[in-house]
Amino acid sequence: MSTPSRKIPVDLPGRTYEVTVGAGLIGREDCFAPGILGEDVLIVTNETVGPLYLDRLRQSLGSRRAAVCILPDGERFKTLEGFSAIIDSLVENRMHRDATVIALGGGVVGDMAGFAAACYQRGVAVVQVPTTLLAQVDASVGGKTGVNHPGGKNLIGAFHQPAQVLADVTTLRTLPDREYRAGLAEVVKYGAGLDPGFFDWQEQNTEALLARQEHALIEAVSRCCECKAGIVLEDEKEAGRRALLNLGHTFGHAFEAATGFDQWLHGEAVAAGIIMAARLSEKLGHLSAGEAERIRALLDRFGLPLSPPPGSATVFLDLMRMDKKVTSGRMRFVLLRALGESFVADDVSDRDVASVLRQASAP
Ligand SMILES: NC(=O)c1ccc[n+]([C@@H]2O[C@H](COP(=O)([O-])OP(=O)(O)OC[C@H]3O[C@@H](n4cnc5c(N)ncnc54)[C@H](O)[C@@H]3O)[C@@H](O)[C@H]2O)c1
């Protein structure tokens, strides 16, 4: 018997939508009914995910007119050219304001299709069907969309909330192991930073998560989406509390940049970043050594990197200063007061940051 699906409402003023988390959702026409209002649909996917799930998705669209835009696979194609290809497809297929874009894929497809939906005719509906763990627990919820520019990641974009999110955990079965583990880093982020009960649950369900058991995946994805939905409600445009979702990201972005964005996956860099944030919190007297160790041990069980990539503390610090999360010249770190209790600090000294980086890199 399949595990029942879960529904998480995202009640933004005037734009309520639902995140449905379950197994076998793609292929069920009733699941898509709430998000698709008109008769015209453009499915945006890529050359990897399309062959796996496109046919099943088409079956759930009934008699609607469905066109398909297949993009090349990879972060390096998350560009204005990729965005243009989606807009061209909408124009060529004579889609109007009542058209719906369905984003079938990971965060790259979701961000690009969402951005095209935000811009086409000043905004058409987008239904997010995330197929990576990272996209199910993070990218598909919250309305951030966009593409990269040669000058930086996600420099061009818009906030555009989806009409619906369908997270079908069955799709995670075909996800490569490394991508799956990288997604687990974001799952740990929610527990360690925002929900201590969820962190305990992860410690108790490590094996089920590693085995990708359906019931564990539905629980994990739902709890992450509940956390994210709660924060997005309080702070849709990232003026305050939404920054707490960036636990591990100030360090993580520097690690990604230091390795040229092509050696470490985002989640891998975030895992090492969460450990650095925990060490910094411990050094500054906020977090106990025991709690920092629990975080390290869980990320270790998930097979994620536990220390920074090769590089000097000075280089990492320079990269952190260039991060777009820097405001008025001050670096912001999400630190931990306790497991599940995070806060933003913008008064951390370079010396303390350099010290934890050096300690963590020491052989
Ligand atoms: N909008 C947001 O709030 C937000 C949040 C976090 C990350 N992001 C963005 O998300 C992107 C990263 O997303 P990602 O980690 O999902 O990477 P991705 O979209 O590149 O997917 C990773 C790889 O897995 C493949 N894939 C996807 N689903 C699969 C499946 N079910 N089976 C087999 N292969 C599958 C993809 O084709 C790709 O090769 C980045 O561009 C990042 O900026 C956005």
The ligand as an SDF file (V2000), in Angstrom:
LIG
                    3D

 44 48  0  0  0  0  0  0  0  0999 V2000
   14.9650   29.0860   -6.3400 N   0  0  0  0  0  0  0  0  0  0  0  0
   15.4930   28.7620   -5.1840 C   0  0  0  0  0  0  0  0  0  0  0  0
   15.0090   29.1320   -4.1080 O   0  0  0  0  0  0  0  0  0  0  0  0
   16.7030   27.8850   -5.1950 C   0  0  0  0  0  0  0  0  0  0  0  0
   17.1440   27.2970   -3.9930 C   0  0  0  0  0  0  0  0  0  0  0  0
   18.2460   26.4500   -4.0400 C   0  0  0  0  0  0  0  0  0  0  0  0
   18.8830   26.1810   -5.2500 C   0  0  0  0  0  0  0  0  0  0  0  0
   18.4200   26.7710   -6.3840 N   0  0  0  0  0  0  0  0  0  0  0  0
   19.0720   26.5030   -7.6900 C   0  0  0  0  0  0  0  0  0  0  0  0
   18.8990   25.1230   -7.9750 O   0  0  0  0  0  0  0  0  0  0  0  0
   19.9470   24.7170   -8.8450 C   0  0  0  0  0  0  0  0  0  0  0  0
   20.4780   23.3790   -8.3860 C   0  0  0  0  0  0  0  0  0  0  0  0
   19.4210   22.4490   -8.4460 O   0  0  0  0  0  0  0  0  0  0  0  0
   19.6670   20.8750   -8.4420 P   0  0  0  0  0  0  0  0  0  0  0  0
   20.6200   20.5370   -7.3630 O   0  0  0  0  0  0  0  0  0  0  0  0
   18.3250   20.2490   -8.4800 O   0  0  0  0  0  0  0  0  0  0  0  0
   20.5010   20.6410   -9.7870 O   0  0  0  0  0  0  0  0  0  0  0  0
   20.0510   20.2540  -11.2800 P   0  0  0  0  0  0  0  0  0  0  0  0
   18.7710   20.8560  -11.6330 O   0  0  0  0  0  0  0  0  0  0  0  0
   21.2230   20.5750  -12.1470 O   0  0  0  0  0  0  0  0  0  0  0  0
   19.8800   18.6740  -11.1940 O   0  0  0  0  0  0  0  0  0  0  0  0
   21.0030   17.8660  -10.8950 C   0  0  0  0  0  0  0  0  0  0  0  0
   21.1960   16.7630  -11.9470 C   0  0  0  0  0  0  0  0  0  0  0  0
   20.2230   15.7320  -11.7200 O   0  0  0  0  0  0  0  0  0  0  0  0
   19.5080   15.4620  -12.9330 C   0  0  0  0  0  0  0  0  0  0  0  0
   18.1790   15.0170  -12.5210 N   0  0  0  0  0  0  0  0  0  0  0  0
   17.1740   15.7580  -12.0230 C   0  0  0  0  0  0  0  0  0  0  0  0
   16.1770   14.9830  -11.6020 N   0  0  0  0  0  0  0  0  0  0  0  0
   16.5440   13.7050  -11.8330 C   0  0  0  0  0  0  0  0  0  0  0  0
   15.9480   12.4510  -11.5880 C   0  0  0  0  0  0  0  0  0  0  0  0
   14.7790   12.3480  -10.9520 N   0  0  0  0  0  0  0  0  0  0  0  0
   16.6020   11.3300  -11.9760 N   0  0  0  0  0  0  0  0  0  0  0  0
   17.8240   11.4330  -12.5770 C   0  0  0  0  0  0  0  0  0  0  0  0
   18.4600   12.5910  -12.8110 N   0  0  0  0  0  0  0  0  0  0  0  0
   17.8170   13.7070  -12.4290 C   0  0  0  0  0  0  0  0  0  0  0  0
   19.5570   16.7680  -13.6710 C   0  0  0  0  0  0  0  0  0  0  0  0
   19.3030   16.5970  -15.0550 O   0  0  0  0  0  0  0  0  0  0  0  0
   20.9910   17.2150  -13.3740 C   0  0  0  0  0  0  0  0  0  0  0  0
   21.8950   16.5400  -14.2060 O   0  0  0  0  0  0  0  0  0  0  0  0
   20.9890   25.8140   -8.8480 C   0  0  0  0  0  0  0  0  0  0  0  0
   20.9330   26.4970  -10.0620 O   0  0  0  0  0  0  0  0  0  0  0  0
   20.5560   26.7090   -7.6980 C   0  0  0  0  0  0  0  0  0  0  0  0
   20.8820   28.0630   -7.9270 O   0  0  0  0  0  0  0  0  0  0  0  0
   17.3480   27.5880   -6.3740 C   0  0  0  0  0  0  0  0  0  0  0  0
  1  2  1  0
  2  3  2  0
  2  4  1  0
  4  5  1  0
  4 44  2  0
  5  6  2  0
  6  7  1  0
  7  8  2  0
  8  9  1  0
  8 44  1  0
  9 10  1  0
  9 42  1  0
 10 11  1  0
 11 12  1  0
 11 40  1  0
 12 13  1  0
 13 14  1  0
 14 15  2  0
 14 16  1  0
 14 17  1  0
 17 18  1  0
 18 19  2  0
 18 20  1  0
 18 21  1  0
 21 22  1  0
 22 23  1  0
 23 24  1  0
 23 38  1  0
 24 25  1  0
 25 26  1  0
 25 36  1  0
 26 27  1  0
 26 35  1  0
 27 28  2  0
 28 29  1  0
 29 30  1  0
 29 35  2  0
 30 31  1  0
 30 32  2  0
 32 33  1  0
 33 34  2  0
 34 35  1  0
 36 37  1  0
 36 38  1  0
 38 39  1  0
 40 41  1  0
 40 42  1  0
 42 43  1  0
M  CHG  2   8   1  16  -1
M  END
$$$$
